[in-house]
Amino acid sequence: MSGQPEHVLVIGAGLGGLRTAEQLRSAGYQGRISLVGAEVHEPYDRPPLSKQVLTGDWEPERTRLKTLDELEDLGVRVHLGLRAVALRPGEVELSDGASLHGDAVVIATGLVARRLPGQPAHVHTLRTLDDALALRTELEKIGSLLVVGGGFIGAEVASSARSRGIDVTVLEALPAPSSRALGPALGALNGRLLTEGGVDLRTGVRLTGFADAGERVAVSLEDGSIVEADAAVVGIGGAPDLGWLDGTGLDVANGLACGPTGRVHGVDGVWAVGDVAAWDGHRSEHWTSAGDQAAAAARDILGAEPPPAAVPYFWSDQFGLKIQLIGDPDEADELLPLHGEGLTGGTIRGTVAGYLAGGKLVAVAGFGAARLIARYRAHVGGDTDRSAALKFAASL
């Protein structure tokens, strides 16, 4: 492809795909844009699904990111309720047998919820709006809920169910919930948040299968015990929705391998953004990353200068408290308490800790400390070392 493309074909109508279309227009692109979505719904926001939608505080319409009329005004042609089934050079085949041609193809198909072996059909997962509405209907008529998986989705579902007065049991295989994202110490603090919220949290447990429990749901554990509830939801993460690329020769084992602007390795004219994209070997499943990647990919498609690198950020709302993390803690080798008493057994709210890698501040996490977290953004990923971080904390 030389020069700007005549037609950009975006596969995936979630946040990453929508933001790509918006960023192309904001960068001055005047050509054609097509947006293909597997779901029948207009582009919507996923974070509220496990929170406001599940609690009943929001109706589905409030999650909408763009209406069809607004997309038409943006000059985007939309194809909803159609899955991509094959990729060929400059062409994507859809589930209705039609094919769309594009000079540039952006893959933003997101994740599909992981399921357990032998998972019964009536055991819920939570990834889509329809998933959330089905689970919400269930929560309106049950007294107990079993949540398999103590990551952020599982914890948010537990919080939403507890707000309805439902008895909740959370089963987590790791020693602490959310420890993959937060590390063991802050994961344990997240665990305290669940137990103090009335959740029966069981960590370090492994399921061996589902048991017969009639109209209820039951799981067998490795120790031989059985846990029952009126309903269950499995929240054990998601897998990149890339099965439709089988036969292309692309390695999709850990998402689509991309360069620093989203160009997919091994194929011309294809970019990837959001949950499916492994930029420089790193795949991020956070809301803000999808928008940041969309901005960089859109500019690369148009041959424009990339935007400034953004500091990674994510959040989770649980039990009336916001957990926030800025930066990338993956390479951290030390946790540095900065504010609050949560890490010493005190009040969780107001607790802030830094992550150090090689003595430098690479990330900061906070529990109910939004004002403080905002102040640290400029200090993450730069030259702020341990002593400078402590000095800054003392000044706040």
Buried (B, 14 or more C-beta within 10 A) or exposed (E): EEEBBEBBBBBBBBBBBBBBBBBBBEBEBEBBBBBBBBBEBBBBBBBBBBBBBBBEEBEBEEBBBBEEEEBEEBBBBBBBEBBBBBBEEBEBBBBEEEEBBBBBBBBBBBBBBBEBEEBEEEBBBBBBBEBBBBBBEBBEEBEBBBBBBBBBBBBBBBBBBBBBEBBBBBBBBBEBBBBEBBBEBBBBBBBBBBEEBBBBBBBEBEBEEBBEBEEBBBBBBEEEEEBBBBBBBBBBBBBBBBEBBEEBEBEBEEBBBBEEBBBBEEBEBBBBBBBBBBBEEBBBBBBBBBBBBBBBBBBBBBEEEBEEEEBBBBBBBBBEBBBBBBBBBBEBEEBBBBBBEBBEEEEBBBBBBBBBBEEBBBBBBBBBBEEBBEBBEEBBBEEBBBEBBBEBBEEE
